[in-house]
Amino acid sequence: MSDSAILERPETTGALKFHRMIPGALSPMRADKAALGTLPTGAFQYCEPIRTASAYGWYVFPPDDIHLYWDGVDVYHRRDGEWELLSRTHFSSEFLNHWNEHAPESLEDFAPPYLTSIFVPGVVQIWSGLLLSAAADWSAIIGPVANMPQSPHFFSYEGIVETDRFSPWPLFTNVRLMTTDREIVLPKSKPLFQVRPLLRQSYTERAMMLASIASSGGEIDDISDLSEADWQAYRGTVRASNRADEPRNLGSYATSVRRRAKNCPIR
C-alpha cells in the first residue's frame, strides 16, 4: 500500500490542503468576518482591519471534547469518566485500528498522539486529527483564533510551519494551561485555533530588514524625513475631526477596501 493511501478525503483550500485522519473529526471552517458573531456591531460594520483579520484562514476544532486538569506539576485528562495522568495518548483504540488498516506496513502503530504533555509544565500538545499540506512556497501560521474571546484558563501558542516542504504535517497546536486545580474543558464545538496561509518570502530575514529599515543610514525615519508627498498622502488617510472643511467620513477605509474587493476578478 502506498504512503498516500491513508490520506482520507483531502479538502483543498487553494494554498493549503487538509486531510482528515480521524473519522468524524470536524472539517476546518473558513474563518468568519464577524468572528462567529462575537464582534461588536460597530467593529463589524466599520473596522475593516478587524474584519479582514478575522476572516483570514480557517478555524480548526478538536476532534472531541477535551477535559484537562493541571495541579501545577502534572497534567491529567479525563477518559471514559476517569482521570488519567497525561503523558501521551492516542485518540482511541478504534482510531488506531483505522490507522493500521489504511497505513502502509512501515507506518503501522505510528499514528500521531492525540494529547501529549510536553516537557514544559502545563503545556499540552493537541492534535486536530488532520494533516496539512501546502502548495510550493507556502507556509502556514498556526495560532490563536483571531478576535474571538478565549478561555482565561488556557491559551494557544503561535507558530509558522513550512507545510510545503514538511507535509503532510500533523496539524496540532500547543496550549498552555493557565489555571490549576480545576477542570478545563476544550469543547469540540468551538474553534481551538486558526490556520492561515503565508508566502514564505514574506517573513524571510531580508523581508523583515527591508520593511523595518527605511533610510540608508540604518535608522528608522523620523518626522523630519516625511516629504510633502508623504504629508499629502497622510491627509488622505486620516481626516482631522475638528476641521469643518474636512468632515470625518466614518467607514471610508472599509468602503474603499470592500469596493476594490468587489471589483477584483479573483476574490
C-alpha positions as CSV (number, residue, x, y, z in Angstrom):
1,M,0.0,0.0,0.0
2,S,1.3,3.5,-0.9
3,D,2.1,6.1,1.7
4,S,-0.7,8.3,0.4
5,A,-3.4,5.6,0.8
6,I,-4.2,6.8,4.3
7,L,-4.9,10.4,3.3
8,E,-8.7,10.4,3.6
9,R,-10.9,12.9,1.7
10,P,-8.5,15.8,1.2
11,E,-10.1,19.2,1.4
12,T,-8.4,21.6,-0.9
13,T,-8.4,25.3,0.0
14,G,-6.1,26.8,-2.6
15,A,-2.7,27.3,-0.9
16,L,-3.5,24.7,1.8
17,K,-4.9,21.2,1.7
18,F,-6.4,19.4,4.7
19,H,-6.6,15.6,5.2
20,R,-9.0,14.1,7.7
21,M,-7.3,11.3,9.6
22,I,-9.8,10.7,12.5
23,P,-13.2,9.7,11.1
24,G,-15.9,12.2,12.4
25,A,-13.4,15.0,13.1
26,L,-14.9,18.3,12.1
27,S,-13.8,19.8,8.9
28,P,-11.9,23.1,9.0
29,M,-14.2,26.1,8.7
30,R,-13.5,29.2,6.7
31,A,-12.9,31.9,9.3
32,D,-15.7,34.4,9.7
33,K,-15.6,38.2,9.3
34,A,-17.8,38.5,12.4
35,A,-15.7,36.0,14.4
36,L,-18.8,33.8,14.6
37,G,-20.9,36.7,15.7
38,T,-18.7,37.7,18.6
39,L,-17.5,41.0,17.2
40,P,-19.3,44.2,18.4
41,T,-21.7,45.5,15.8
42,G,-19.7,48.7,15.3
43,A,-16.4,46.9,14.7
44,F,-18.1,44.6,12.2
45,Q,-19.7,47.5,10.3
46,Y,-16.8,50.0,10.3
47,C,-13.5,48.3,11.2
48,E,-12.3,46.6,8.0
49,P,-8.9,45.7,9.5
50,I,-10.6,43.6,12.2
51,R,-13.0,42.0,9.7
52,T,-10.1,41.1,7.4
53,A,-8.0,39.6,10.2
54,S,-11.0,37.7,11.5
55,A,-11.7,36.1,8.1
56,Y,-8.1,35.3,7.3
57,G,-7.7,31.5,7.3
58,W,-9.6,28.6,8.7
59,Y,-10.9,27.5,12.1
60,V,-9.7,24.2,13.4
61,F,-11.7,22.2,16.0
62,P,-10.7,19.5,18.5
63,P,-11.9,16.1,17.2
64,D,-13.7,15.6,20.6
65,D,-14.4,17.4,23.8
66,I,-11.1,17.6,25.8
67,H,-11.1,17.6,29.6
68,L,-7.8,18.6,31.3
69,Y,-6.7,19.2,34.8
70,W,-3.4,20.7,35.9
71,D,-2.2,20.7,39.5
72,G,0.8,22.9,38.9
73,V,3.1,19.9,38.2
74,D,1.3,17.2,36.3
75,V,-1.5,17.3,33.7
76,Y,-4.4,14.9,33.8
77,H,-7.0,14.1,31.2
78,R,-10.4,12.5,31.6
79,R,-11.2,9.4,29.6
80,D,-14.3,7.3,30.0
81,G,-15.2,9.3,33.1
82,E,-11.8,8.6,34.8
83,W,-8.9,11.0,35.3
84,E,-5.6,9.7,34.0
85,L,-2.1,11.2,34.2
86,L,-1.2,12.5,30.8
87,S,2.0,11.6,29.1
88,R,0.9,10.9,25.6
89,T,-2.3,9.2,24.4
90,H,-3.9,8.3,21.1
91,F,-7.5,9.2,20.2
92,S,-8.9,5.8,20.7
93,S,-8.2,2.1,20.1
94,E,-10.8,2.3,17.2
95,F,-8.7,5.1,15.6
96,L,-5.5,3.1,15.9
97,N,-7.2,0.2,14.2
98,H,-8.4,2.6,11.5
99,W,-4.9,3.9,11.1
100,N,-3.3,0.5,10.8
101,E,-6.0,-0.6,8.3
102,H,-5.1,2.2,5.9
103,A,-1.4,3.0,6.6
104,P,1.4,1.2,4.9
105,E,3.1,-1.5,6.9
106,S,6.1,0.7,7.7
107,L,3.8,3.2,9.5
108,E,1.6,0.8,11.4
109,D,1.2,1.9,15.1
110,F,2.9,5.2,14.2
111,A,-0.3,7.3,14.4
112,P,0.2,10.8,15.8
113,P,-0.7,11.0,19.5
114,Y,-3.9,12.9,20.2
115,L,-2.7,14.6,23.5
116,T,0.8,15.0,24.7
117,S,2.1,16.5,27.9
118,I,5.4,18.0,26.8
119,F,8.5,19.0,28.9
120,V,7.2,22.5,29.8
121,P,4.9,22.3,32.8
122,G,1.3,22.9,32.0
123,V,1.8,22.8,28.2
124,V,-0.2,20.2,26.2
125,Q,0.1,19.4,22.5
126,I,-3.3,18.8,20.9
127,W,-3.6,17.1,17.5
128,S,-6.7,18.1,15.5
129,G,-7.0,14.8,13.8
130,L,-6.0,16.4,10.5
131,L,-2.9,16.5,8.3
132,L,-1.9,19.7,6.4
133,S,-0.2,20.2,3.1
134,A,0.6,23.4,1.2
135,A,1.4,24.5,-2.3
136,A,5.0,25.3,-3.2
137,D,6.5,28.3,-1.3
138,W,3.5,28.4,1.1
139,S,3.8,28.0,4.8
140,A,1.1,28.0,7.5
141,I,0.6,30.2,10.6
142,I,-0.9,28.1,13.3
143,G,-2.1,30.2,16.2
144,P,-5.0,31.5,18.4
145,V,-8.4,32.3,16.8
146,A,-8.4,35.9,15.7
147,N,-10.6,38.4,17.6
148,M,-12.7,35.7,19.3
149,P,-12.9,35.7,23.1
150,Q,-10.9,32.8,24.5
151,S,-11.0,31.0,27.8
152,P,-8.9,32.6,30.6
153,H,-7.9,29.1,31.6
154,F,-5.6,28.4,28.6
155,F,-4.1,30.0,25.5
156,S,-2.7,28.7,22.2
157,Y,0.9,29.4,21.2
158,E,1.5,30.6,17.6
159,G,4.0,29.1,15.1
160,I,4.9,29.1,11.4
161,V,5.4,25.7,9.7
162,E,6.9,25.2,6.2
163,T,4.0,22.9,5.2
164,D,5.1,22.7,1.6
165,R,8.5,21.1,2.5
166,F,7.3,19.2,5.6
167,S,4.0,17.7,4.5
168,P,1.6,16.2,5.2
169,W,2.1,17.8,8.6
170,P,0.1,16.6,11.7
171,L,-1.9,19.7,12.4
172,F,-1.6,20.4,16.1
173,T,-1.3,23.3,18.5
174,N,0.4,23.7,21.8
175,V,-1.8,25.2,24.6
176,R,-0.6,26.5,27.9
177,L,-2.9,25.8,30.9
178,M,-3.3,28.9,33.0
179,T,-5.4,27.6,35.9
180,T,-4.6,24.9,38.4
181,D,-6.8,22.7,40.5
182,R,-9.9,22.9,38.3
183,E,-11.3,21.1,35.2
184,I,-10.5,22.8,31.9
185,V,-12.8,21.9,29.0
186,L,-12.0,22.5,25.4
187,P,-15.2,21.7,23.5
188,K,-15.2,20.3,20.0
189,S,-17.9,22.7,19.1
190,K,-15.6,25.8,19.4
191,P,-12.6,26.6,17.3
192,L,-9.4,25.7,19.1
193,F,-7.0,27.5,16.8
194,Q,-6.8,29.2,13.4
195,V,-4.7,28.3,10.3
196,R,-3.6,30.9,7.8
197,P,-1.6,30.6,4.6
198,L,1.6,32.6,4.3
199,L,4.0,33.1,1.5
200,R,7.5,32.1,2.8
201,Q,9.2,35.1,1.2
202,S,7.1,37.5,3.2
203,Y,8.7,36.5,6.5
204,T,12.3,36.0,5.5
205,E,15.0,38.0,7.3
206,R,15.6,40.0,4.1
207,A,11.9,40.9,4.0
208,M,12.0,42.0,7.7
209,M,15.0,44.2,7.1
210,L,13.6,45.9,4.0
211,A,10.3,46.5,5.9
212,S,11.8,47.9,9.1
213,I,14.7,50.0,7.9
214,A,13.6,52.8,5.6
215,S,16.7,55.1,5.5
216,S,20.2,54.4,4.1
217,G,21.7,55.2,7.5
218,G,20.1,52.1,9.0
219,E,17.9,54.0,11.4
220,I,14.1,54.5,11.4
221,D,12.9,57.7,9.7
222,D,11.5,60.4,12.0
223,I,9.0,63.2,11.4
224,S,11.5,65.4,9.7
225,D,12.1,62.8,6.9
226,L,8.5,63.0,5.7
227,S,8.2,64.6,2.3
228,E,5.4,66.8,1.1
229,A,4.0,63.9,-0.8
230,D,4.1,61.8,2.4
231,W,2.1,64.5,4.2
232,Q,-0.4,64.8,1.4
233,A,-0.9,61.0,1.4
234,Y,-1.3,61.2,5.2
235,R,-4.0,63.8,4.8
236,G,-5.9,61.3,2.6
237,T,-5.6,58.6,5.2
238,V,-6.6,60.5,8.3
239,R,-9.2,63.2,8.5
240,A,-8.9,65.9,11.1
241,S,-12.2,65.6,13.1
242,N,-12.0,69.3,14.3
243,R,-12.0,70.8,10.8
244,A,-15.3,71.8,9.3
245,D,-13.9,71.7,5.8
246,E,-12.7,68.1,6.2
247,P,-15.6,66.2,7.8
248,R,-14.8,62.8,9.2
249,N,-16.2,60.1,6.9
250,L,-16.8,57.1,9.2
251,G,-16.0,53.8,7.4
252,S,-14.3,55.3,4.4
253,Y,-11.4,52.8,4.6
254,A,-13.9,49.9,4.8
255,T,-15.8,51.3,1.9
256,S,-12.7,51.6,-0.3
257,V,-11.4,48.1,0.6
258,R,-14.8,46.4,0.0
259,R,-15.3,48.2,-3.3
260,R,-11.9,47.1,-4.5
261,A,-12.5,43.5,-3.4
262,K,-15.9,43.5,-5.2
263,N,-14.3,44.7,-8.4
264,C,-11.3,42.3,-8.2
265,P,-11.6,39.3,-10.6
266,I,-10.0,37.0,-8.0
267,R,-11.8,37.2,-4.6
